[in-house]
Amino acid sequence: MSGPGGPLDPDPRRRLAAALRPIIAMTVAGSLDDEAMADAAQAVEVVSARLVERSGPGRMPRQQPDISRPPQEFFPTSPITGMINPLSPPVRVRVVDVADGGYPEIHASANFDYPYEGPPTCVHGGVIAETFDEMLGAANMVAGNPAMTGTLTIRYRKPTPLRTDLRIVARCTGRDGRKIHTWAAMYHGDLMTAEAEGIFIEVAPTRFVAIAEGNADGSDPATLEVMRAEAARAGAASDVPGSIDSAPGRGS
């Protein structure tokens, strides 16, 4: 594969994530003897130790969702669509404009391998739920209504087959104040296997900063500074102590 996530991908993180996905699948379900598994474990342990040795303190600064980017890049570290996350299938997403002039839709394709198995030969229900959560969130973003999940209702209509091409459609259906309403469905061919309805809550940028500061990873200064700067650009600098734009001598 020469596109994103393949051996010729110029981005080394995407390339590494793509190389790890089949290893994860073979670890879960590969028909391999103990010698082959032991050899693989030893090789991976060596690579893992080298990466730990070369890794700097803290984490790589997290890229915040950016509506100006293609939807595949909204959440690059996501376990669903993230091209640099080896845990993601990844689900492939794109934006489609609708004929009636309504909100743009998210259309996606997915093929879930053995690591995502629930009942035999079927995709795990929890994987379907988190996939819907992300598709609904992306649909809200392209509709200009970014928000956090409040309520997510899933209807599992048919078993969703594993290792099969699936398609997903998601759209924002409207808003009521801070509440954003969104719908999505998953299809195997023309058969709807599951659908979801979500109520999302619009959250002020300063609230996002407070959530991050209160969580376990809130000690990462680079990620927090990015979030503070974005909150400041949204017009909330006076509410975000320590942000770049609200520092002495900066801003208006």
C-alpha positions as CSV (number, residue, x, y, z in Angstrom):
1,M,0.0,0.0,0.0
2,S,1.5,3.3,-1.1
3,G,-1.2,5.6,0.4
4,P,-1.6,6.8,4.0
5,G,-0.8,4.1,6.5
6,G,1.2,2.0,4.0
7,P,4.9,1.0,3.8
8,L,5.6,4.1,1.5
9,D,3.8,6.5,3.8
10,P,6.2,9.4,4.5
11,D,4.7,9.8,8.0
12,P,6.7,7.4,10.2
13,R,3.9,7.2,12.9
14,R,1.3,6.2,10.4
15,R,3.7,3.7,8.9
16,L,4.5,2.2,12.3
17,A,0.8,2.0,13.2
18,A,0.0,0.3,9.9
19,A,2.8,-2.3,10.5
20,L,1.5,-3.0,14.0
21,R,-2.1,-3.7,13.0
22,P,-1.5,-7.1,11.4
23,I,0.7,-8.1,14.3
24,I,-2.2,-7.4,16.7
25,A,-4.6,-9.4,14.5
26,M,-2.2,-12.3,14.3
27,T,-1.6,-12.2,18.1
28,V,-5.3,-12.5,18.6
29,A,-6.2,-15.1,16.0
30,G,-3.2,-16.2,13.9
31,S,-2.7,-19.9,13.4
32,L,0.9,-19.8,14.6
33,D,2.9,-22.3,16.7
34,D,4.6,-21.4,20.0
35,E,8.1,-21.0,18.4
36,A,6.8,-18.4,15.9
37,M,5.0,-16.5,18.7
38,A,8.1,-16.6,20.9
39,D,10.3,-15.3,18.0
40,A,7.8,-12.5,17.4
41,A,7.6,-11.6,21.1
42,Q,11.4,-11.4,21.3
43,A,11.7,-9.2,18.3
44,V,8.8,-6.9,19.4
45,E,10.4,-6.6,22.9
46,V,13.6,-5.4,21.4
47,V,11.8,-2.7,19.3
48,S,9.7,-1.7,22.3
49,A,12.8,-1.3,24.5
50,R,14.5,0.9,21.9
51,L,11.4,3.1,21.6
52,V,11.2,3.5,25.3
53,E,14.9,4.4,25.5
54,R,14.6,7.1,22.8
55,S,11.3,8.5,23.9
56,G,11.4,11.9,25.6
57,P,9.5,12.9,28.8
58,G,5.7,13.3,28.7
59,R,3.7,12.7,25.6
60,M,3.7,14.0,22.0
61,P,1.5,17.1,22.0
62,R,-2.0,16.1,21.1
63,Q,-3.4,17.5,17.9
64,Q,-6.7,19.2,18.6
65,P,-9.7,18.5,16.3
66,D,-9.5,21.0,13.4
67,I,-12.4,21.4,11.0
68,S,-10.1,22.8,8.3
69,R,-8.5,19.4,8.0
70,P,-10.0,16.4,6.1
71,P,-12.3,14.4,8.4
72,Q,-9.8,11.5,8.5
73,E,-7.5,13.8,10.4
74,F,-10.0,15.1,12.9
75,F,-8.9,12.6,15.5
76,P,-5.5,11.3,14.5
77,T,-4.9,9.3,17.8
78,S,-8.5,7.9,17.9
79,P,-9.0,4.1,18.4
80,I,-11.6,4.3,15.6
81,T,-10.3,6.6,12.8
82,G,-6.8,7.5,14.0
83,M,-4.2,6.7,11.4
84,I,-1.4,6.9,14.0
85,N,-3.2,4.6,16.4
86,P,-2.5,0.9,15.8
87,L,-5.6,0.0,17.7
88,S,-7.9,1.6,15.1
89,P,-9.1,-0.5,12.2
90,P,-9.0,2.4,10.9
91,V,-12.5,3.4,9.8
92,R,-12.2,5.6,6.7
93,V,-14.3,8.8,6.7
94,R,-15.2,11.5,4.2
95,V,-17.6,14.4,4.0
96,V,-20.6,14.3,1.6
97,D,-22.7,17.4,0.8
98,V,-26.5,16.7,0.7
99,A,-28.7,17.8,-2.2
100,D,-31.3,19.6,-0.1
101,G,-28.8,22.0,1.3
102,G,-28.9,20.5,4.8
103,Y,-26.0,19.7,7.0
104,P,-23.2,17.8,5.3
105,E,-23.0,14.1,6.1
106,I,-20.2,11.8,7.2
107,H,-19.9,8.7,5.1
108,A,-17.5,6.0,6.2
109,S,-16.2,2.5,5.4
110,A,-15.0,-0.1,7.8
111,N,-13.7,-3.6,7.9
112,F,-13.3,-5.0,11.5
113,D,-10.7,-7.8,11.9
114,Y,-10.4,-10.4,14.6
115,P,-9.3,-8.0,17.4
116,Y,-12.8,-6.5,17.3
117,E,-14.8,-9.8,17.6
118,G,-17.6,-10.2,20.0
119,P,-20.0,-13.1,19.4
120,P,-18.3,-15.6,17.0
121,T,-17.9,-14.0,13.5
122,C,-19.5,-10.8,14.6
123,V,-18.3,-7.3,15.5
124,H,-18.3,-6.6,19.3
125,G,-21.3,-4.4,20.3
126,G,-19.0,-2.1,22.3
127,V,-16.9,-1.5,19.2
128,I,-20.0,-0.6,17.2
129,A,-21.0,1.8,20.0
130,E,-17.7,3.6,20.0
131,T,-17.6,3.7,16.2
132,F,-21.0,5.4,16.3
133,D,-19.9,7.8,19.0
134,E,-17.0,9.0,16.8
135,M,-19.0,9.1,13.6
136,L,-21.7,11.2,15.3
137,G,-19.1,13.5,16.7
138,A,-17.5,14.0,13.3
139,A,-20.9,14.7,11.8
140,N,-21.5,17.4,14.4
141,M,-18.1,19.0,13.5
142,V,-18.8,19.2,9.8
143,A,-22.2,20.7,10.6
144,G,-20.6,23.4,12.7
145,N,-21.9,22.0,16.0
146,P,-18.9,20.4,17.8
147,A,-20.1,19.0,21.2
148,M,-19.5,16.3,23.8
149,T,-21.6,13.1,24.0
150,G,-24.5,13.4,26.5
151,T,-26.7,10.4,25.5
152,L,-25.9,7.6,23.0
153,T,-28.7,5.2,22.1
154,I,-27.8,2.1,20.0
155,R,-30.2,-0.2,18.3
156,Y,-28.6,-3.5,17.3
157,R,-30.9,-4.6,14.4
158,K,-28.8,-7.5,13.0
159,P,-25.5,-9.1,13.9
160,T,-22.7,-7.1,12.2
161,P,-20.3,-9.5,10.4
162,L,-16.6,-9.5,11.1
163,R,-14.0,-9.1,8.3
164,T,-16.6,-7.7,5.9
165,D,-16.8,-4.4,4.2
166,L,-19.3,-2.1,6.0
167,R,-20.5,1.4,5.4
168,I,-21.7,4.0,7.9
169,V,-23.7,7.2,7.4
170,A,-23.9,9.9,10.1
171,R,-25.7,13.3,10.1
172,C,-26.5,16.1,12.4
173,T,-30.3,16.4,12.5
174,G,-30.7,19.7,14.5
175,R,-30.0,21.5,17.7
176,D,-32.0,22.8,20.6
177,G,-30.0,25.4,22.5
178,R,-26.8,23.6,23.7
179,K,-28.2,20.2,22.8
180,I,-27.1,18.8,19.4
181,H,-29.1,15.9,17.9
182,T,-27.4,13.4,15.6
183,W,-28.2,10.1,13.8
184,A,-26.1,7.3,12.2
185,A,-26.5,3.9,10.7
186,M,-24.2,1.0,9.9
187,Y,-24.9,-1.2,6.8
188,H,-23.7,-4.5,5.4
189,G,-24.6,-4.0,1.8
190,D,-28.1,-2.6,1.9
191,L,-28.9,-4.2,5.2
192,M,-28.9,-1.9,8.2
193,T,-27.2,-3.8,11.1
194,A,-27.3,-1.1,13.7
195,E,-28.3,2.6,14.1
196,A,-27.6,5.2,16.7
197,E,-29.1,8.4,18.0
198,G,-27.1,10.8,20.1
199,I,-27.7,13.9,22.1
200,F,-24.5,16.0,22.3
201,I,-23.9,18.9,24.6
202,E,-22.1,22.1,23.4
203,V,-19.2,22.8,25.8
204,A,-17.3,26.1,26.2
205,P,-13.6,25.9,25.4
206,T,-12.7,27.0,28.9
207,R,-14.7,24.0,30.2
208,F,-12.6,21.7,28.0
209,V,-9.4,23.2,29.6
210,A,-10.8,22.6,33.1
211,I,-11.6,18.9,32.2
212,A,-8.1,18.3,30.9
213,E,-6.5,20.0,33.9
214,G,-8.5,17.7,36.3
215,N,-7.7,14.5,34.5
216,A,-4.8,12.2,35.1
217,D,-3.0,13.4,32.0
218,G,-3.6,17.1,32.9
219,S,0.1,17.5,33.9
220,D,1.1,17.5,30.2
221,P,2.0,21.2,29.7
222,A,2.2,21.1,25.9
223,T,-1.3,19.7,25.4
224,L,-2.8,22.1,28.0
225,E,-1.1,25.1,26.4
226,V,-2.5,24.2,23.0
227,M,-6.0,24.0,24.6
228,R,-5.6,27.3,26.4
229,A,-4.5,29.0,23.2
230,E,-7.5,27.6,21.3
231,A,-9.8,28.8,24.1
232,A,-8.2,32.2,23.9
233,R,-8.7,32.3,20.1
234,A,-12.4,31.5,20.8
235,G,-12.6,34.7,22.8
236,A,-12.2,33.3,26.2
237,A,-8.7,34.5,27.1
238,S,-9.8,36.3,30.2
239,D,-11.2,33.0,31.6
240,V,-8.1,31.0,30.9
241,P,-5.3,31.9,33.3
242,G,-1.9,31.2,31.9
243,S,-2.9,31.1,28.3
244,I,-0.5,32.6,25.7
245,D,-2.9,35.3,24.7
246,S,-3.7,36.4,28.3
247,A,-0.1,36.5,29.4
248,P,1.3,40.0,30.4
249,G,2.3,41.9,27.4
250,R,0.3,39.7,25.0
251,G,-3.0,40.2,23.3
252,S,-5.0,43.5,23.3
